Amino acid sequence: MPEVVLENWTEALLGRAEAIVALFRPDWPSTRRRPLILSMMHLVVRLSLEDRGQLGQMTGIGVEALEEELVEWLSGMLLRELGG
């Protein structure tokens, strides 16, 4: 990753996201907040790029309900992590 992207984009956005997570988990150190943020980012990007037919087949969710089900699953997972 080019340093300019890391300094001007990634670090600033991670800092903002970490501040939001800190509202829910003030007891967590940065070394626990950031992996949660990066994991969620990875999952969202990965699931967004996957072929819908294959993703539906792998998850067992019909293609027509796939987006709604995945949003619900990701939201629930994040809420559990944040103590909701």
C-alpha positions as CSV (number, residue, x, y, z in Angstrom):
1,M,0.0,0.0,0.0
2,P,1.5,3.3,-1.0
3,E,2.4,5.5,2.0
4,V,0.3,8.4,0.8
5,V,-2.8,6.2,0.9
6,L,-2.0,4.9,4.3
7,E,-1.3,8.3,5.8
8,N,-4.0,10.4,4.0
9,W,-6.9,7.9,3.8
10,T,-6.6,4.7,5.7
11,E,-5.3,6.1,9.0
12,A,-7.8,9.0,9.0
13,L,-10.8,6.7,8.3
14,L,-9.6,4.0,10.8
15,G,-9.2,6.7,13.4
16,R,-12.8,7.8,12.9
17,A,-14.1,4.3,12.9
18,E,-12.1,3.5,16.0
19,A,-13.6,6.5,17.8
20,I,-17.1,5.1,17.0
21,V,-16.2,1.7,18.3
22,A,-14.7,3.2,21.4
23,L,-18.1,4.7,22.2
24,F,-19.5,1.1,22.5
25,R,-16.3,-0.5,23.8
26,P,-14.3,2.1,25.8
27,D,-12.5,-0.7,27.7
28,W,-11.1,-2.2,24.5
29,P,-7.6,-1.1,23.5
30,S,-6.9,0.0,19.9
31,T,-5.3,-3.3,19.2
32,R,-8.7,-4.9,19.7
33,R,-10.9,-2.2,18.0
34,R,-8.9,-2.0,14.8
35,P,-9.0,-5.7,14.0
36,L,-12.8,-5.6,14.4
37,I,-13.0,-2.7,12.0
38,L,-10.7,-4.3,9.5
39,S,-12.5,-7.6,9.7
40,M,-15.8,-6.0,9.0
41,M,-14.4,-4.0,6.1
42,H,-12.9,-7.2,4.6
43,L,-16.2,-9.1,4.9
44,V,-18.2,-6.4,3.3
45,V,-15.8,-6.0,0.4
46,R,-15.4,-9.7,0.0
47,L,-19.2,-10.4,0.0
48,S,-19.8,-7.5,-2.3
49,L,-17.4,-8.8,-4.9
50,E,-18.5,-12.5,-4.8
51,D,-20.7,-13.7,-7.7
52,R,-24.3,-13.7,-6.5
53,G,-25.1,-17.1,-7.8
54,Q,-22.1,-18.7,-6.2
55,L,-22.6,-16.9,-3.0
56,G,-26.2,-17.9,-2.8
57,Q,-25.2,-21.5,-3.5
58,M,-22.4,-21.4,-0.8
59,T,-24.7,-19.9,1.8
60,G,-27.9,-21.7,0.9
61,I,-29.7,-18.4,0.7
62,G,-31.8,-17.7,-2.4
63,V,-30.3,-15.0,-4.6
64,E,-33.4,-12.8,-4.2
65,A,-33.0,-12.7,-0.4
66,L,-29.2,-12.8,-0.4
67,E,-28.5,-9.1,0.2
68,E,-31.1,-8.6,2.9
69,E,-29.9,-11.8,4.7
70,L,-26.3,-10.8,4.6
71,V,-26.9,-7.3,5.8
72,E,-28.9,-8.8,8.7
73,W,-26.1,-11.3,9.5
74,L,-23.3,-8.7,9.3
75,S,-25.3,-6.2,11.5
76,G,-26.0,-8.9,14.1
77,M,-22.4,-10.0,14.2
78,L,-21.3,-6.4,14.7
79,L,-23.9,-5.7,17.4
80,R,-22.8,-8.8,19.3
81,E,-19.2,-7.6,19.2
82,L,-20.2,-4.2,20.3
83,G,-22.3,-5.5,23.2
84,G,-25.7,-4.8,21.7
